[in-house]
Every structure is written in structure tokens, then in C-alpha cells.
Amino acid sequence: MKKFRALAALCLIAAMPAWAAAQVSPLIVQQAWMRQTPGGDTAAVYLTLQNTGVKPIIVIGVKSPYSSTALLHTSTVDKGQARMRSKETLVIAPGQKVAFEPGGTHVMLSGLKRKVAVGQAVPLIFLLADGAQVKTAVVVRPLSGQ
């Protein structure tokens, strides 16, 4: 019986890479960060999303257990007036990257449920049109962003 269990465990381990490869999303999240929020309940998240697949990826939302609301946002300046608008969807073409950076596209976390400290990792989940979810961790930086 012990030999059977050991053999079954080895077969399961050998099969895991194929199973894991089937679960990997072509959406890659890189360099996710946010500024520390001393006393505030809102924070912007910056990162880069890369589509490593052969089909467009449609991001339809974002969420975090650390906030009551998480939205895709974009900032623009029109005639000297800064404006921030939420984005319903974000389409990333195959092989392309989208940079979320200060003064541009970002994730807005509102209603933070707890204080975050420099160096802490804040969970963030991107929701895709095909039903997939891509989880990442956002590193908290000092107010200077450095």
C-alpha cells in the first residue's frame, strides 16, 4: 500500500507542470506599487500589464480585499484642468504592454479597510472578460514613491 501511495504521489507531482501551465494567464503584472497612505483611505496603484498571449485580453475590473472599492482610472489634463475618470474596460492587444503610472492610467483603491506600511504587500485581483482572475501583490512604498 505504501508503494502505491508513493507511486500515486509521484504521478501527481509529474502531472503538476502540465496542469499548472494550463492555469497560467497570458496577462503578466509587473512592478506593482502604491504609496503609503498615512491617515488616508484612498490610494493609487501603479504597475505594468503585459499580454504575452496571442489574443486580446479585456480587463473588466479590479478588486482588493484591502479596499471597499477598486476601479480602473485614467487621469488627463484638458485645457489646464486635471480630470480623473473611471474606465469600464481595458483592452490589451497581443504582445503589448500598458503602463499604469502617475498622471495616467492607474488603479484607484477607495475605502481602505486598514493602514498599510512601507514594504507591505497589498493583494490586488484583475478581473478578465473571459472569467479569469489574475492575482498580484502591490508593494507599498514611502510617500515619495521611491
C-alpha positions in Angstrom: 0.0 0.0 0.0 2.9 2.4 0.8 4.4 1.8 -2.6 1.1 2.5 -4.3 0.7 5.8 -2.4 4.3 6.8 -3.2 3.7 6.0 -6.9 0.4 7.9 -6.9 2.2 10.9 -5.3 5.0 10.8 -7.9 2.4 10.7 -10.8 0.6 13.6 -9.3 3.8 15.6 -9.0 4.8 14.7 -12.6 1.4 15.9 -13.9 1.5 19.2 -12.0 3.6 21.2 -14.5 1.1 20.4 -17.3 -1.8 21.3 -15.1 -0.1 24.5 -13.8 0.7 25.6 -17.4 -3.0 25.3 -18.3 -3.8 27.6 -15.4 -1.3 30.3 -16.2 -2.8 33.5 -17.6 -1.1 35.3 -20.5 -1.6 38.6 -18.5 1.5 39.4 -16.6 1.6 42.0 -13.9 4.9 43.7 -13.4 6.3 46.2 -10.8 3.0 46.9 -8.9 3.4 49.6 -6.2 1.5 52.2 -4.3 2.4 55.0 -1.9 1.9 54.6 1.8 -1.4 56.2 3.0 -0.9 57.7 6.4 -4.4 58.6 7.6 -5.9 58.5 4.1 -8.4 56.0 2.8 -7.6 56.3 -0.9 -4.6 55.2 -2.8 -3.5 54.9 -6.5 -1.7 51.7 -7.7 0.8 51.8 -10.5 2.1 48.8 -12.5 2.6 47.4 -16.0 0.3 44.9 -17.6 1.6 42.7 -20.4 -0.3 40.4 -22.7 2.0 37.5 -23.5 -0.7 35.7 -25.4 -2.0 35.6 -29.0 -5.5 37.0 -28.3 -6.5 40.4 -26.9 -7.1 40.5 -23.1 -10.0 42.5 -21.8 -9.7 43.7 -18.2 -13.3 44.4 -16.9 -12.5 45.2 -13.3 -10.2 45.0 -10.3 -10.7 44.3 -6.7 -8.8 44.1 -3.4 -9.7 42.7 0.0 -8.0 45.8 1.5 -10.5 48.3 0.0 -14.2 48.7 -0.4 -13.9 49.9 -4.0 -11.2 49.4 -6.7 -11.5 51.0 -10.1 -9.5 51.3 -13.3 -8.9 55.1 -13.6 -7.3 57.4 -16.1 -6.0 60.9 -15.4 -5.8 63.6 -18.2 -5.2 67.3 -18.4 -7.6 69.2 -20.7 -7.1 72.9 -21.1 -5.1 73.1 -17.9 -7.8 71.2 -15.9 -6.8 67.8 -14.4 -9.6 65.2 -14.8 -9.9 61.7 -13.5 -12.3 59.2 -15.0 -13.1 55.6 -14.4 -12.6 53.1 -17.2 -15.1 50.3 -17.7 -12.7 48.1 -19.6 -9.1 48.0 -20.8 -8.1 46.0 -23.9 -4.5 44.8 -24.2 -3.5 43.6 -27.6 -1.4 40.5 -28.0 2.3 41.2 -27.2 1.5 44.7 -25.9 2.2 46.4 -22.5 0.1 49.0 -20.7 1.8 51.2 -18.2 -0.2 52.4 -15.2 1.7 55.4 -13.9 1.3 58.7 -12.1 -0.6 61.2 -14.2 -2.1 58.5 -16.4 -3.9 55.2 -16.1 -3.9 53.7 -12.6 -6.0 51.6 -10.2 -7.8 53.7 -7.6 -8.4 51.9 -4.2 -11.0 53.7 -2.1 -12.3 52.9 1.3 -9.1 51.3 2.5 -10.0 49.0 5.3 -6.7 49.2 7.1 -3.5 51.2 7.2 -0.6 50.0 5.1 3.0 50.2 6.0 6.1 50.7 3.8 7.2 47.3 2.4 3.8 45.6 3.0 2.2 43.7 0.1 -1.4 44.6 -0.7 -3.4 42.0 -2.7 -5.0 43.0 -6.0 -7.0 41.0 -8.4 -7.7 41.8 -12.0 -11.0 40.5 -13.4 -10.9 39.5 -17.1 -13.8 39.3 -19.6 -13.3 35.5 -20.0 -13.9 34.9 -16.3 -10.3 34.5 -15.4 -8.8 36.4 -12.4 -5.1 37.4 -12.2 -3.8 37.9 -8.6 -0.9 40.1 -7.7 0.7 41.8 -4.7 1.2 45.6 -4.7 4.3 46.7 -2.7 3.8 49.8 -0.5 6.4 52.5 -1.0 7.1 55.7 1.1 5.1 58.8 0.2 8.0 59.9 -2.1 7.3 56.8 -4.3 10.9 55.8 -4.2 
